[in-house]
Amino acid sequence: MQRVRADGSSKPRDPARFRPDRGSSLDLDDSHFVAELGENFVSSTARFPVMNAAECLVGAAQAFGASLEQKRTSTLSTGILCRSAIENAAKTIWLLADSSRAVRRARSLGYTQREIGYQKGYIAAETRFLDVRTDERRDADRRIFEETERRYRQRLDFLTSLPKSTRQRPPSDYEFFVRWAGGWIDENPPPHVTDAGGLQYGMSIGAERFYTVGSSFVHGYKWMTDYIGTEEDVLAQLADSLAAAVIMTECAVALYEAQATHPSRPQARRRNYPDYLESTVSLWRARYRRPAPSLEPLPMPPITAAGPS
């Protein structure tokens, strides 16, 4: 993925700037934890969805802006990108929101196990494709693919060897993340939104409402056209979709940065977000002041709670 400049151009990303500060809550989540799954496991697992969300928002804004310049609407493309942003940002919130380090770690493990499960379908399809290829690069590509699959098996075997109490796997229902994250935001209102009069009816209902609309576009169902009769209806729907996606993504960014910043040295971290998010980042940072974890590889008690905390 590329970083997008203010003028709409892009440049190569620099993941180093997003890594947690040494001694921050997220750094402690990562510390001495499942090195078999790679370094910075908790923070990198949580960061990837919100980076996807941010890129979807850029695409939605570009699609919407181009449609206005060309005097047309872009309901479907904008709506689909906003839906994707909402879902991805909600996943980051679910992964990071709990104030317990044990729960955050367990969710990262369970989320990764769920993700690896979806990878099986691609492996099966790619194996069939390699079997029918006849080009000169087939054998080299097969060797690369087999090495990647070997590492996949290693990760899967390691994850499934862990006690079930250390893995909190989310449901396969994608809407679960949106409902959960919306409820958490309602219980922990972001001041950068509420101080400006936003979220009058709460985040949960707004996010769920548009996510169902966006799903109709993604899956090719026409039922949503029953509710869009005029140009005013279309523009109102686009405005609602952009608002829901922006707020969910902003909250995911704020939550990540709240935990990636050392609580005693917030001024030392390079800001990866607009200044107006600082009130929310500062408020949420206080939730995650926790001592360093034990050096035990998996210091996690059984996890039973699944609702917002």
PASEBA-1860 file (N, C-alpha, C; in nm, 3 decimals):
! residues 309
1> MQRVRADG> 0.084/-0.119/0.000/0.000/0.000/0.000/0.088/0.124/0.000 ~ 0.036/0.233/-0.053/0.109/0.359/-0.060/0.050/0.458/0.039 ~ 0.133/0.552/0.081/0.082/0.664/0.162/0.030/0.771/0.068 ~ -0.085/0.826/0.100/-0.147/0.927/0.015/-0.117/1.066/0.071 ~ -0.067/1.153/-0.017/-0.040/1.291/0.021/-0.169/1.372/0.016 ~ -0.164/1.492/0.070/-0.283/1.578/0.073/-0.331/1.613/-0.067 ~ -0.238/1.617/-0.166/-0.278/1.653/-0.301/-0.331/1.535/-0.382 ~ -0.343/1.418/-0.316/-0.397/1.300/-0.383/-0.292/1.209/-0.443
9> SSKPRDPA> -0.168/1.254/-0.451/-0.061/1.167/-0.499/-0.019/1.072/-0.387 ~ 0.070/0.980/-0.417/0.110/0.882/-0.317/0.260/0.860/-0.318 ~ 0.308/0.800/-0.211/0.449/0.765/-0.200/0.460/0.636/-0.122 ~ 0.575/0.567/-0.131/0.589/0.438/-0.060/0.560/0.454/0.089 ~ 0.497/0.353/0.147/0.462/0.358/0.288/0.587/0.343/0.374 ~ 0.577/0.386/0.496/0.686/0.374/0.593/0.627/0.314/0.720 ~ 0.622/0.179/0.729/0.556/0.118/0.845/0.625/0.149/0.977 ~ 0.753/0.186/0.973/0.826/0.212/1.097/0.761/0.323/1.178
17> RFRPDRGS> 0.702/0.421/1.112/0.643/0.533/1.183/0.518/0.493/1.261 ~ 0.460/0.378/1.227/0.338/0.335/1.294/0.364/0.236/1.407 ~ 0.488/0.192/1.423/0.517/0.096/1.528/0.497/0.160/1.665 ~ 0.456/0.081/1.763/0.432/0.137/1.897/0.560/0.190/1.959 ~ 0.546/0.295/2.039/0.659/0.348/2.115/0.708/0.244/2.214 ~ 0.835/0.244/2.240/0.892/0.153/2.340/0.830/0.183/2.476 ~ 0.775/0.083/2.541/0.714/0.101/2.672/0.568/0.138/2.668 ~ 0.511/0.155/2.548/0.368/0.185/2.536/0.287/0.059/2.562
25> SLDLDDSH> 0.157/0.075/2.577/0.070/-0.040/2.602/0.082/-0.144/2.492 ~ 0.080/-0.101/2.366/0.089/-0.196/2.256/0.227/-0.261/2.249 ~ 0.330/-0.187/2.281/0.463/-0.245/2.284/0.471/-0.357/2.387 ~ 0.407/-0.335/2.501/0.404/-0.438/2.604/0.317/-0.556/2.563 ~ 0.211/-0.530/2.487/0.131/-0.640/2.432/0.218/-0.731/2.344 ~ 0.305/-0.669/2.265/0.391/-0.743/2.172/0.506/-0.814/2.242 ~ 0.551/-0.756/2.352/0.675/-0.800/2.416/0.667/-0.944/2.466 ~ 0.766/-1.026/2.429/0.779/-1.164/2.477/0.652/-1.246/2.448
33> FVAELGEN> 0.593/-1.224/2.331/0.467/-1.291/2.301/0.470/-1.354/2.163 ~ 0.448/-1.483/2.157/0.438/-1.564/2.035/0.533/-1.521/1.923 ~ 0.661/-1.528/1.951/0.761/-1.496/1.848/0.746/-1.586/1.727 ~ 0.685/-1.703/1.745/0.664/-1.797/1.634/0.575/-1.737/1.525 ~ 0.495/-1.636/1.560/0.405/-1.574/1.463/0.459/-1.441/1.411 ~ 0.583/-1.411/1.443/0.645/-1.287/1.394/0.652/-1.180/1.500 ~ 0.737/-1.081/1.476/0.752/-0.975/1.573/0.633/-0.879/1.568 ~ 0.613/-0.808/1.678/0.503/-0.709/1.687/0.369/-0.772/1.649
41> FVSSTARF> 0.343/-0.890/1.703/0.227/-0.966/1.657/0.095/-0.895/1.686 ~ 0.076/-0.848/1.808/-0.053/-0.786/1.844/-0.072/-0.656/1.767 ~ 0.030/-0.571/1.766/0.015/-0.440/1.702/0.001/-0.453/1.550 ~ 0.077/-0.542/1.488/0.066/-0.556/1.342/-0.067/-0.618/1.301 ~ -0.119/-0.708/1.384/-0.250/-0.768/1.355/-0.359/-0.662/1.360 ~ -0.351/-0.573/1.459/-0.453/-0.469/1.473/-0.435/-0.355/1.374 ~ -0.312/-0.331/1.332/-0.286/-0.216/1.244/-0.332/-0.242/1.101 ~ -0.320/-0.365/1.054/-0.350/-0.393/0.914/-0.494/-0.357/0.875
49> PVMNAAEC> -0.596/-0.396/0.953/-0.733/-0.360/0.912/-0.756/-0.209/0.905 ~ -0.705/-0.133/1.001/-0.732/0.011/0.998/-0.656/0.080/0.885 ~ -0.541/0.026/0.846/-0.474/0.080/0.729/-0.556/0.054/0.604 ~ -0.618/-0.065/0.596/-0.710/-0.091/0.485/-0.826/0.007/0.485 ~ -0.881/0.032/0.604/-0.993/0.125/0.616/-0.956/0.263/0.566 ~ -0.838/0.310/0.605/-0.793/0.444/0.562/-0.780/0.451/0.411 ~ -0.727/0.345/0.350/-0.712/0.346/0.204/-0.849/0.342/0.135 ~ -0.944/0.268/0.192/-1.079/0.266/0.136/-1.143/0.405/0.142
57> LVGAAQAF> -1.118/0.477/0.251/-1.173/0.612/0.262/-1.115/0.704/0.156 ~ -0.985/0.690/0.131/-0.922/0.771/0.025/-0.990/0.740/-0.108 ~ -1.010/0.611/-0.136/-1.076/0.573/-0.260/-1.219/0.624/-0.268 ~ -1.292/0.620/-0.157/-1.430/0.669/-0.155/-1.435/0.819/-0.182 ~ -1.343/0.892/-0.119/-1.339/1.037/-0.140/-1.304/1.070/-0.285 ~ -1.210/0.995/-0.343/-1.172/1.019/-0.482/-1.286/0.986/-0.577 ~ -1.355/0.875/-0.551/-1.468/0.836/-0.636/-1.580/0.939/-0.628 ~ -1.608/0.984/-0.505/-1.716/1.081/-0.487/-1.678/1.215/-0.548
65> GASLEQKR> -1.552/1.258/-0.527/-1.508/1.385/-0.584/-1.511/1.385/-0.736 ~ -1.467/1.273/-0.796/-1.468/1.265/-0.942/-1.611/1.269/-0.996 ~ -1.703/1.205/-0.923/-1.842/1.205/-0.971/-1.902/1.346/-0.968 ~ -1.867/1.424/-0.867/-1.918/1.561/-0.861/-1.862/1.646/-0.974 ~ -1.733/1.628/-1.003/-1.672/1.703/-1.113/-1.736/1.667/-1.246 ~ -1.776/1.541/-1.260/-1.834/1.494/-1.386/-1.987/1.503/-1.387 ~ -2.042/1.562/-1.280/-2.186/1.585/-1.268/-2.266/1.455/-1.278 ~ -2.221/1.358/-1.198/-2.292/1.230/-1.190/-2.285/1.183/-1.045
73> TSTLSTGI> -2.344/1.070/-1.016/-2.334/1.014/-0.882/-2.248/0.887/-0.884 ~ -2.197/0.850/-0.770/-2.115/0.728/-0.760/-2.164/0.649/-0.638 ~ -2.293/0.627/-0.632/-2.353/0.565/-0.514/-2.292/0.429/-0.483 ~ -2.281/0.344/-0.584/-2.235/0.207/-0.559/-2.088/0.203/-0.519 ~ -2.002/0.267/-0.597/-1.858/0.260/-0.568/-1.826/0.325/-0.435 ~ -1.886/0.440/-0.408/-1.862/0.506/-0.280/-1.916/0.423/-0.165 ~ -2.036/0.369/-0.182/-2.098/0.289/-0.076/-2.019/0.163/-0.045 ~ -1.970/0.096/-0.149/-1.894/-0.028/-0.128/-1.764/0.001/-0.054
81> LCRSAIEN> -1.695/0.108/-0.092/-1.570/0.143/-0.025/-1.595/0.186/0.120 ~ -1.704/0.256/0.144/-1.736/0.296/0.282/-1.770/0.173/0.367 ~ -1.843/0.079/0.310/-1.874/-0.044/0.383/-1.747/-0.117/0.422 ~ -1.653/-0.126/0.329/-1.527/-0.193/0.358/-1.450/-0.120/0.467 ~ -1.452/0.013/0.462/-1.382/0.091/0.565/-1.443/0.066/0.703 ~ -1.576/0.064/0.711/-1.644/0.040/0.838/-1.606/-0.095/0.895 ~ -1.611/-0.199/0.811/-1.581/-0.333/0.859/-1.437/-0.346/0.905 ~ -1.343/-0.295/0.826/-1.202/-0.305/0.863/-1.170/-0.228/0.990
89> AAKTIWLL> -1.221/-0.106/1.000/-1.195/-0.026/1.121/-1.257/-0.093/1.243 ~ -1.375/-0.152/1.226/-1.442/-0.219/1.339/-1.358/-0.336/1.389 ~ -1.289/-0.405/1.299/-1.204/-0.516/1.341/-1.089/-0.469/1.429 ~ -1.027/-0.356/1.392/-0.920/-0.302/1.476/-0.974/-0.266/1.614 ~ -1.093/-0.207/1.619/-1.151/-0.170/1.748/-1.177/-0.294/1.832 ~ -1.231/-0.399/1.772/-1.255/-0.522/1.848/-1.125/-0.581/1.902 ~ -1.021/-0.577/1.821/-0.893/-0.633/1.861/-0.829/-0.557/1.977 ~ -0.848/-0.426/1.984/-0.773/-0.344/2.078/-0.854/-0.286/2.193
97> ADSSRAVR> -0.985/-0.288/2.186/-1.064/-0.207/2.279/-1.059/-0.253/2.424 ~ -1.049/-0.382/2.447/-1.055/-0.430/2.585/-0.935/-0.379/2.665 ~ -0.958/-0.343/2.791/-0.850/-0.289/2.873/-0.757/-0.397/2.927 ~ -0.791/-0.524/2.907/-0.709/-0.634/2.955/-0.609/-0.677/2.847 ~ -0.482/-0.681/2.885/-0.380/-0.728/2.792/-0.405/-0.873/2.752 ~ -0.448/-0.955/2.846/-0.476/-1.095/2.817/-0.584/-1.109/2.710 ~ -0.687/-1.027/2.718/-0.795/-1.034/2.620/-0.747/-0.987/2.483 ~ -0.671/-0.877/2.481/-0.621/-0.828/2.352/-0.533/-0.932/2.284
105> RARSLGYT> -0.449/-0.997/2.361/-0.363/-1.101/2.305/-0.446/-1.220/2.256 ~ -0.544/-1.260/2.335/-0.628/-1.373/2.297/-0.707/-1.342/2.171 ~ -0.753/-1.220/2.157/-0.827/-1.184/2.036/-0.736/-1.182/1.914 ~ -0.613/-1.136/1.931/-0.518/-1.138/1.819/-0.493/-1.280/1.772 ~ -0.479/-1.372/1.866/-0.458/-1.512/1.829/-0.582/-1.571/1.762 ~ -0.699/-1.546/1.820/-0.822/-1.599/1.762/-0.852/-1.541/1.625 ~ -0.826/-1.412/1.610/-0.848/-1.345/1.481/-0.756/-1.403/1.375 ~ -0.631/-1.428/1.411/-0.535/-1.485/1.317/-0.573/-1.627/1.280
113> QREIGYQK> -0.622/-1.702/1.376/-0.668/-1.838/1.345/-0.784/-1.834/1.248 ~ -0.877/-1.741/1.270/-0.989/-1.726/1.177/-0.939/-1.686/1.039 ~ -0.845/-1.594/1.033/-0.791/-1.546/0.906/-0.721/-1.658/0.830 ~ -0.642/-1.737/0.902/-0.572/-1.848/0.839/-0.671/-1.950/0.783 ~ -0.784/-1.964/0.852/-0.887/-2.054/0.801/-0.937/-2.012/0.663 ~ -0.954/-1.881/0.643/-0.999/-1.832/0.513/-0.893/-1.853/0.405 ~ -0.767/-1.862/0.446/-0.658/-1.879/0.351/-0.665/-2.015/0.282 ~ -0.730/-2.111/0.345/-0.738/-2.245/0.287/-0.800/-2.243/0.148
121> GYIAAETR> -0.902/-2.160/0.130/-0.970/-2.154/0.001/-0.876/-2.106/-0.110 ~ -0.795/-2.006/-0.077/-0.700/-1.958/-0.178/-0.596/-2.065/-0.210 ~ -0.547/-2.135/-0.108/-0.446/-2.239/-0.131/-0.500/-2.347/-0.224 ~ -0.624/-2.387/-0.203/-0.685/-2.489/-0.289/-0.696/-2.440/-0.433 ~ -0.740/-2.315/-0.451/-0.757/-2.261/-0.586/-0.622/-2.244/-0.656 ~ -0.523/-2.194/-0.583/-0.392/-2.172/-0.643/-0.324/-2.304/-0.678 ~ -0.347/-2.407/-0.598/-0.291/-2.539/-0.629/-0.349/-2.591/-0.760 ~ -0.479/-2.577/-0.778/-0.542/-2.621/-0.903/-0.488/-2.542/-1.022
129> FLDVRTDE> -0.467/-2.411/-1.002/-0.416/-2.327/-1.110/-0.274/-2.367/-1.149 ~ -0.189/-2.393/-1.050/-0.053/-2.435/-1.081/-0.051/-2.570/-1.152 ~ -0.146/-2.655/-1.120/-0.151/-2.787/-1.184/-0.183/-2.778/-1.333 ~ -0.259/-2.676/-1.374/-0.297/-2.667/-1.515/-0.206/-2.574/-1.595 ~ -0.121/-2.498/-1.527/-0.031/-2.408/-1.600/0.074/-2.486/-1.678 ~ 0.115/-2.430/-1.791/0.218/-2.493/-1.874/0.330/-2.397/-1.910 ~ 0.325/-2.274/-1.857/0.427/-2.175/-1.893/0.559/-2.205/-1.823 ~ 0.662/-2.137/-1.868/0.798/-2.165/-1.820/0.822/-2.122/-1.676
137> RRDADRRI> 0.739/-2.035/-1.623/0.757/-1.989/-1.485/0.682/-2.075/-1.383 ~ 0.611/-2.174/-1.432/0.527/-2.252/-1.341/0.608/-2.317/-1.228 ~ 0.717/-2.383/-1.260/0.792/-2.456/-1.158/0.850/-2.362/-1.054 ~ 0.900/-2.246/-1.098/0.955/-2.149/-1.003/0.845/-2.095/-0.913 ~ 0.730/-2.064/-0.973/0.617/-2.014/-0.893/0.566/-2.120/-0.797 ~ 0.570/-2.246/-0.838/0.525/-2.353/-0.751/0.616/-2.366/-0.628 ~ 0.746/-2.351/-0.649/0.839/-2.359/-0.536/0.813/-2.247/-0.436 ~ 0.791/-2.127/-0.487/0.761/-2.014/-0.398/0.630/-2.039/-0.324
145> FEETERRY> 0.531/-2.088/-0.397/0.401/-2.115/-0.336/0.412/-2.223/-0.229 ~ 0.487/-2.327/-0.256/0.501/-2.436/-0.159/0.573/-2.391/-0.033 ~ 0.670/-2.300/-0.047/0.738/-2.248/0.071/0.643/-2.162/0.154 ~ 0.562/-2.081/0.086/0.463/-2.000/0.157/0.362/-2.089/0.228 ~ 0.319/-2.197/0.162/0.224/-2.289/0.224/0.287/-2.360/0.344 ~ 0.416/-2.390/0.336/0.485/-2.453/0.449/0.480/-2.362/0.571 ~ 0.507/-2.234/0.549/0.501/-2.139/0.662/0.358/-2.126/0.714 ~ 0.261/-2.132/0.623/0.121/-2.129/0.663/0.088/-2.247/0.755
153> RQRLDFLT> 0.134/-2.365/0.719/0.109/-2.484/0.801/0.175/-2.471/0.937 ~ 0.293/-2.415/0.939/0.362/-2.396/1.067/0.283/-2.304/1.158 ~ 0.233/-2.194/1.103/0.154/-2.100/1.185/0.026/-2.166/1.235 ~ -0.040/-2.238/1.144/-0.166/-2.302/1.183/-0.142/-2.408/1.291 ~ -0.036/-2.487/1.273/-0.006/-2.590/1.373/0.027/-2.527/1.508 ~ 0.101/-2.417/1.505/0.137/-2.351/1.631/0.012/-2.296/1.700 ~ -0.074/-2.230/1.623/-0.195/-2.172/1.681/-0.284/-2.279/1.743 ~ -0.306/-2.386/1.670/-0.397/-2.489/1.720/-0.337/-2.571/1.833
161> SLPKSTRQ> -0.205/-2.559/1.852/-0.142/-2.629/1.964/-0.158/-2.554/2.096 ~ -0.196/-2.427/2.087/-0.213/-2.346/2.208/-0.343/-2.385/2.279 ~ -0.348/-2.369/2.410/-0.473/-2.396/2.482/-0.587/-2.310/2.427 ~ -0.706/-2.367/2.420/-0.820/-2.291/2.367/-0.847/-2.165/2.448 ~ -0.813/-2.167/2.576/-0.838/-2.051/2.661/-0.752/-1.931/2.621 ~ -0.649/-1.954/2.540/-0.562/-1.842/2.499/-0.605/-1.781/2.367 ~ -0.712/-1.837/2.305/-0.755/-1.789/2.174/-0.902/-1.748/2.180 ~ -0.931/-1.624/2.152/-1.070/-1.578/2.147/-1.105/-1.553/2.001
169> RPPSDYEF> -1.156/-1.655/1.936/-1.185/-1.646/1.793/-1.318/-1.576/1.771 ~ -1.322/-1.478/1.684/-1.448/-1.407/1.659/-1.544/-1.491/1.576 ~ -1.673/-1.460/1.579/-1.768/-1.532/1.494/-1.735/-1.508/1.346 ~ -1.785/-1.596/1.260/-1.763/-1.579/1.116/-1.852/-1.471/1.057 ~ -1.948/-1.424/1.134/-2.041/-1.318/1.091/-1.967/-1.184/1.089 ~ -1.947/-1.128/0.970/-1.873/-1.001/0.960/-1.946/-0.887/1.031 ~ -2.078/-0.891/1.033/-2.153/-0.785/1.099/-2.127/-0.781/1.249 ~ -2.079/-0.891/1.304/-2.045/-0.895/1.446/-1.950/-0.782/1.483
177> FVRWAGGW> -1.846/-0.761/1.403/-1.747/-0.659/1.434/-1.809/-0.520/1.434 ~ -1.897/-0.496/1.338/-1.959/-0.364/1.327/-2.050/-0.338/1.447 ~ -2.129/-0.438/1.484/-2.216/-0.421/1.601/-2.133/-0.400/1.727 ~ -2.030/-0.481/1.743/-1.948/-0.474/1.864/-1.877/-0.340/1.874 ~ -1.813/-0.299/1.766/-1.739/-0.173/1.768/-1.832/-0.054/1.787 ~ -1.949/-0.056/1.723/-2.045/0.052/1.742/-2.089/0.062/1.887 ~ -2.115/-0.053/1.951/-2.154/-0.052/2.091/-2.043/-0.001/2.181 ~ -1.919/-0.037/2.150/-1.807/0.011/2.232/-1.791/0.163/2.220
185> IDENPPPH> -1.805/0.214/2.100/-1.795/0.359/2.080/-1.906/0.432/2.155 ~ -2.026/0.374/2.154/-2.136/0.436/2.228/-2.107/0.440/2.378 ~ -2.038/0.337/2.429/-2.004/0.334/2.571/-1.881/0.418/2.604 ~ -1.802/0.450/2.501/-1.680/0.530/2.520/-1.679/0.641/2.416 ~ -1.766/0.741/2.430/-1.784/0.841/2.324/-1.653/0.914/2.291 ~ -1.622/0.927/2.162/-1.502/1.000/2.121/-1.527/1.151/2.124 ~ -1.459/1.227/2.208/-1.488/1.370/2.219/-1.466/1.449/2.092 ~ -1.377/1.403/2.004/-1.356/1.480/1.881/-1.482/1.479/1.794
193> VTDAGGLQ> -1.573/1.382/1.819/-1.700/1.376/1.746/-1.812/1.437/1.829 ~ -1.824/1.393/1.954/-1.938/1.437/2.036/-1.929/1.585/2.073 ~ -1.809/1.638/2.091/-1.796/1.780/2.123/-1.841/1.870/2.008 ~ -1.842/1.814/1.889/-1.886/1.888/1.771/-2.033/1.860/1.738 ~ -2.100/1.790/1.830/-2.242/1.762/1.810/-2.271/1.637/1.730 ~ -2.169/1.555/1.706/-2.190/1.434/1.628/-2.240/1.318/1.712 ~ -2.276/1.210/1.646/-2.328/1.088/1.711/-2.452/1.117/1.796 ~ -2.539/1.200/1.746/-2.661/1.234/1.818/-2.744/1.110/1.849
201> YGMSIGAE> -2.742/1.013/1.757/-2.821/0.891/1.776/-2.732/0.770/1.808 ~ -2.606/0.795/1.834/-2.514/0.688/1.867/-2.445/0.631/1.744 ~ -2.334/0.562/1.767/-2.257/0.504/1.657/-2.313/0.370/1.613 ~ -2.362/0.293/1.707/-2.405/0.157/1.676/-2.514/0.155/1.570 ~ -2.616/0.235/1.589/-2.728/0.232/1.495/-2.687/0.289/1.360 ~ -2.602/0.391/1.360/-2.558/0.450/1.234/-2.471/0.355/1.154 ~ -2.376/0.289/1.222/-2.286/0.199/1.152/-2.360/0.076/1.099 ~ -2.447/0.017/1.182/-2.522/-0.100/1.138/-2.616/-0.065/1.023
209> RFYTVGSS> -2.677/0.054/1.035/-2.772/0.097/0.933/-2.704/0.106/0.797 ~ -2.588/0.171/0.793/-2.525/0.183/0.662/-2.457/0.054/0.620 ~ -2.406/-0.024/0.714/-2.338/-0.147/0.674/-2.433/-0.240/0.599 ~ -2.559/-0.244/0.642/-2.656/-0.328/0.570/-2.683/-0.272/0.430 ~ -2.684/-0.138/0.419/-2.702/-0.076/0.288/-2.583/-0.111/0.197 ~ -2.463/-0.093/0.250/-2.343/-0.124/0.171/-2.339/-0.270/0.131 ~ -2.388/-0.358/0.218/-2.388/-0.501/0.185/-2.477/-0.530/0.065 ~ -2.586/-0.457/0.051/-2.674/-0.479/-0.064/-2.600/-0.447/-0.194
217> FVHGYKWM> -2.516/-0.342/-0.191/-2.438/-0.306/-0.310/-2.333/-0.413/-0.339 ~ -2.261/-0.455/-0.235/-2.152/-0.552/-0.252/-2.202/-0.682/-0.311 ~ -2.318/-0.729/-0.263/-2.368/-0.861/-0.304/-2.464/-0.856/-0.422 ~ -2.483/-0.736/-0.479/-2.564/-0.726/-0.600/-2.713/-0.739/-0.579 ~ -2.760/-0.702/-0.459/-2.904/-0.705/-0.432/-2.963/-0.567/-0.457 ~ -3.081/-0.565/-0.516/-3.140/-0.437/-0.556/-3.240/-0.381/-0.456 ~ -3.255/-0.446/-0.339/-3.359/-0.400/-0.246/-3.337/-0.256/-0.201 ~ -3.212/-0.211/-0.200/-3.185/-0.076/-0.151/-3.246/0.031/-0.242
225> TDYIGTEE> -3.269/-0.005/-0.369/-3.328/0.094/-0.460/-3.470/0.131/-0.418 ~ -3.534/0.048/-0.336/-3.668/0.082/-0.286/-3.665/0.208/-0.201 ~ -3.548/0.240/-0.144/-3.538/0.351/-0.050/-3.467/0.472/-0.108 ~ -3.426/0.465/-0.234/-3.359/0.578/-0.299/-3.443/0.618/-0.419 ~ -3.522/0.724/-0.401/-3.612/0.764/-0.507/-3.573/0.890/-0.579 ~ -3.505/0.982/-0.511/-3.470/1.110/-0.570/-3.319/1.134/-0.557 ~ -3.271/1.237/-0.626/-3.129/1.274/-0.614/-3.097/1.313/-0.470 ~ -3.193/1.375/-0.405/-3.172/1.413/-0.265/-3.153/1.289/-0.178
233> DVLAQLAD> -3.231/1.184/-0.205/-3.215/1.059/-0.130/-3.076/1.000/-0.152 ~ -3.029/1.004/-0.276/-2.898/0.950/-0.310/-2.788/1.025/-0.237 ~ -2.792/1.158/-0.242/-2.689/1.238/-0.177/-2.693/1.220/-0.025 ~ -2.813/1.208/0.031/-2.824/1.186/0.176/-2.764/1.051/0.214 ~ -2.786/0.949/0.131/-2.731/0.817/0.158/-2.579/0.819/0.149 ~ -2.526/0.889/0.050/-2.381/0.901/0.036/-2.320/0.976/0.154 ~ -2.386/1.081/0.198/-2.336/1.158/0.313/-2.334/1.073/0.439 ~ -2.441/0.995/0.460/-2.448/0.908/0.577/-2.339/0.801/0.573
241> SLAAAVIM> -2.316/0.746/0.453/-2.216/0.640/0.441/-2.077/0.693/0.468 ~ -2.047/0.808/0.414/-1.915/0.868/0.438/-1.896/0.904/0.585 ~ -2.001/0.956/0.648/-1.990/0.994/0.789/-1.965/0.871/0.876 ~ -2.040/0.764/0.853/-2.022/0.643/0.933/-1.883/0.584/0.915 ~ -1.835/0.582/0.791/-1.703/0.525/0.763/-1.592/0.610/0.822 ~ -1.605/0.741/0.810/-1.502/0.830/0.863/-1.494/0.819/1.015 ~ -1.607/0.821/1.083/-1.606/0.816/1.229/-1.552/0.683/1.279 ~ -1.594/0.572/1.218/-1.544/0.441/1.262/-1.393/0.433/1.240
249> TECAVALY> -1.345/0.482/1.127/-1.202/0.476/1.098/-1.124/0.570/1.191 ~ -1.177/0.688/1.214/-1.110/0.780/1.308/-1.098/0.718/1.447 ~ -1.203/0.651/1.491/-1.200/0.589/1.623/-1.098/0.475/1.628 ~ -1.087/0.399/1.520/-0.988/0.291/1.515/-0.846/0.348/1.518 ~ -0.824/0.455/1.443/-0.693/0.521/1.444/-0.661/0.574/1.583 ~ -0.759/0.641/1.645/-0.737/0.698/1.779/-0.708/0.590/1.881 ~ -0.778/0.477/1.871/-0.756/0.368/1.966/-0.617/0.307/1.949 ~ -0.576/0.288/1.824/-0.442/0.236/1.800/-0.335/0.332/1.853
257> EAQATHPS> -0.349/0.459/1.820/-0.248/0.556/1.861/-0.249/0.578/2.012 ~ -0.365/0.566/2.075/-0.371/0.579/2.221/-0.286/0.473/2.289 ~ -0.285/0.353/2.230/-0.209/0.243/2.290/-0.066/0.234/2.237 ~ -0.039/0.297/2.124/0.095/0.294/2.066/0.184/0.405/2.120 ~ 0.126/0.499/2.195/0.200/0.613/2.248/0.237/0.588/2.394 ~ 0.361/0.614/2.430/0.401/0.599/2.570/0.325/0.703/2.652 ~ 0.254/0.660/2.757/0.167/0.754/2.831/0.242/0.868/2.897 ~ 0.369/0.848/2.928/0.446/0.955/2.993/0.519/1.044/2.894
265> RPQARRRN> 0.520/1.003/2.765/0.592/1.081/2.665/0.510/1.097/2.537 ~ 0.386/1.141/2.549/0.303/1.151/2.428/0.357/1.249/2.324 ~ 0.427/1.352/2.371/0.478/1.453/2.279/0.592/1.400/2.193 ~ 0.652/1.289/2.234/0.767/1.237/2.160/0.726/1.157/2.036 ~ 0.602/1.113/2.030/0.559/1.030/1.916/0.522/1.117/1.797 ~ 0.567/1.074/1.682/0.528/1.142/1.559/0.380/1.118/1.534 ~ 0.306/1.223/1.514/0.162/1.207/1.497/0.129/1.152/1.359 ~ 0.050/1.046/1.361/0.005/0.982/1.238/-0.142/1.009/1.213
273> YPDYLEST> -0.192/1.118/1.267/-0.335/1.148/1.258/-0.356/1.298/1.264 ~ -0.473/1.346/1.219/-0.501/1.490/1.223/-0.507/1.542/1.367 ~ -0.476/1.668/1.386/-0.474/1.727/1.521/-0.609/1.715/1.591 ~ -0.718/1.718/1.515/-0.849/1.718/1.582/-0.880/1.586/1.651 ~ -0.804/1.479/1.623/-0.825/1.352/1.691/-0.759/1.347/1.829 ~ -0.677/1.447/1.861/-0.597/1.440/1.983/-0.682/1.429/2.108 ~ -0.797/1.495/2.113/-0.879/1.487/2.234/-0.923/1.343/2.262 ~ -0.955/1.269/2.157/-0.996/1.129/2.175/-0.876/1.041/2.208
281> VSLWRARY> -0.766/1.062/2.140/-0.645/0.985/2.168/-0.604/1.004/2.315 ~ -0.605/1.126/2.362/-0.565/1.155/2.500/-0.660/1.090/2.601 ~ -0.790/1.098/2.574/-0.887/1.040/2.665/-0.871/0.889/2.672 ~ -0.859/0.825/2.559/-0.852/0.679/2.555/-0.716/0.627/2.601 ~ -0.613/0.708/2.592/-0.481/0.664/2.635/-0.481/0.623/2.782 ~ -0.560/0.694/2.862/-0.563/0.667/3.006/-0.619/0.529/3.038 ~ -0.696/0.469/2.947/-0.754/0.336/2.973/-0.649/0.227/2.973 ~ -0.535/0.253/2.912/-0.439/0.146/2.888/-0.307/0.165/2.960
289> RRPAPSLE> -0.311/0.225/3.077/-0.191/0.236/3.160/-0.180/0.109/3.241 ~ -0.097/0.018/3.198/-0.084/-0.111/3.263/0.063/-0.144/3.283 ~ 0.097/-0.218/3.386/0.237/-0.256/3.405/0.282/-0.355/3.297 ~ 0.413/-0.373/3.287/0.469/-0.466/3.188/0.421/-0.607/3.217 ~ 0.403/-0.689/3.112/0.358/-0.827/3.133/0.468/-0.914/3.190 ~ 0.428/-1.027/3.239/0.525/-1.128/3.280/0.604/-1.174/3.159 ~ 0.719/-1.233/3.181/0.798/-1.285/3.070/0.748/-1.422/3.025 ~ 0.639/-1.471/3.084/0.583/-1.597/3.040/0.538/-1.583/2.894
297> PLPMPPIT> 0.555/-1.687/2.811/0.516/-1.676/2.670/0.368/-1.649/2.650 ~ 0.281/-1.710/2.733/0.138/-1.693/2.715/0.071/-1.665/2.850 ~ 0.091/-1.546/2.907/0.034/-1.515/3.039/-0.112/-1.477/3.026 ~ -0.199/-1.573/2.987/-0.336/-1.540/2.960/-0.432/-1.634/3.033 ~ -0.521/-1.580/3.115/-0.622/-1.662/3.182/-0.732/-1.698/3.083 ~ -0.821/-1.790/3.119/-0.935/-1.821/3.032/-1.017/-1.698/3.002 ~ -1.065/-1.686/2.880/-1.144/-1.571/2.834/-1.287/-1.617/2.811 ~ -1.382/-1.550/2.871/-1.522/-1.587/2.852/-1.605/-1.472/2.798
305> AAGPS> -1.573/-1.349/2.837/-1.655/-1.234/2.795/-1.633/-1.205/2.648 ~ -1.740/-1.172/2.577/-1.729/-1.140/2.435/-1.789/-1.006/2.402 ~ -1.853/-0.939/2.493/-1.917/-0.811/2.466/-1.825/-0.695/2.488 ~ -1.868/-0.571/2.454/-1.787/-0.452/2.474/-1.750/-0.435/2.620 ~ -1.631/-0.384/2.647/-1.586/-0.361/2.782/-1.538/-0.219/2.799
END
